[in-house]
């Protein structure tokens, strides 16, 4: 157990153990005795104390609250003893140390605004010290860019706000890349005193520059205040928007499931993704991809909330937690892409099969097309019905893909074309995909579509069924070829399945239903 002492160093309070205090007190006493002999000695000692306070502050942490003897020894090693100033000791050693310091200094140079050579904020003179390029060069660069969209004005203000001013002697030494020790502190303070004496009679001439500098400081202060206010407002927006998204997603996640795969309200549409993906891949892949996609979307929302909290309450985020979260997000993206490519491989090949059916007619040459009457409990779906329908509907190729009771059903596409042939025919083309050609051909066999072709009457099933629990882009396109000088009547129940072009350009597919349509070589029209 050691006795501790509280000290005030450059207006900062430190707790220091007794041994360290005795060494520091002796060290500062020697410095005061030495520098008391010169005019600017008090300023030099104050700058040295300021530097010691900076170093002490860096030593304090949650696990260490007391300055110890080793810390003071390190201070003396960094700043040097009074003997280093007076020149006592081995000169050759000093020269070697000077060379080493020169190499070290090039690595420790920091960017500050230089208040001693400033015209406005000292940005150009600070850049000159940092880069080794003349101040005139930087001032010319900023003046040139004033005429290119005022870029340099914005850049100058940003640098004025972001780059600190070299106020203390230690900061000025860091700015120039000089080692912060007793010798350099003494030289810098003496140089400043000499410049003050030389320029004492020129103070009145520099008032204009001071006025401009004060105006610049006022502008920077206003911008800083507005930036702080904007940051608080932006923080509130980030928190509220992120929280709203999380709440909506939580509600949606508890509202969907295998029994109710689709959730919709005025704010969000939600799909039970694992259940949907199980129709194109196995259950394990479906769940893994769903989790990865959820992570990909949730992490940015959490990040937005975290940014909002940081802006509003000025709380710094944990660096390691942020890095870990970012790595998790990247992994989720990579897995999502890899799994999606794996699923897409099951759709690599495509196969087709075509069946042609002759349509018979009587002497009237009138053909009727309608829904198969054997299909019970079927209602025509409209856009308004979709939101209230209990099963899952997705817009796909402008038609609807329906999942119902575990079965996959899909609506065919029916096209009407005039033909120069003397008889009417119906060409039914089946499509299916697979990982290879053989698998695609097997998937073609799973398509089950029924229709009735009677004299003058054709009855279409409103959908075809896939006799499997995996969807492989199965599709049916039906092309009805009608000879010229014939008539067709399309029932209203087929309006959402058909594609028929009115050559007059006045009617759409729906408006041509339940009417007598005349066929010519040019196309279809209503007389």
ABEGO torsion letter per residue (X at the ends): XBBBBBBBBGGBBBBBBAAAAAAAAAAAAAAAAAAAABAAAAAAAAAAAAAAAAAAAAABBAABABBBAAAAAAAAAAAEBAAAAAGBEBAAAAAAAAAAAAAAAAAABBBBBBAAABABAGAAAAAAAAAGBBAAAAAAAAAAAAABGGAAAAAAAAAAAABBBBABAAAAAAAAGBBBBAAAAAAAAAAAAAAAAAAAAAAAAAAAAAAAAAAAAAAAAAAAAAAAAAAAAAAAAAAAAAAAAAAAAAAAAAABEAABABBBBAABBBBBAAAAAAAABBAAAAAAAAAAAAAAAAAAAAAAAAAAAAAAAGBBBBAAAAAAAAAAAAAAAAAAAAAAAAAAAAAABBBBBBBBBBBBBBAAGBBBBBBBAABBGBBBBBAAAAAABABBBBBBGGBBBBBBGGBBBBBBBBBBBBBABABBBBBBBBBBBBABAAAAAAAAAABBBBBBBBBGBBBBBABBBBBBABBAGBBBBBBBBBBBGBBBBBBAAAAAABBBBBAAGABBAAAABGBBBBBBAAEBBBX
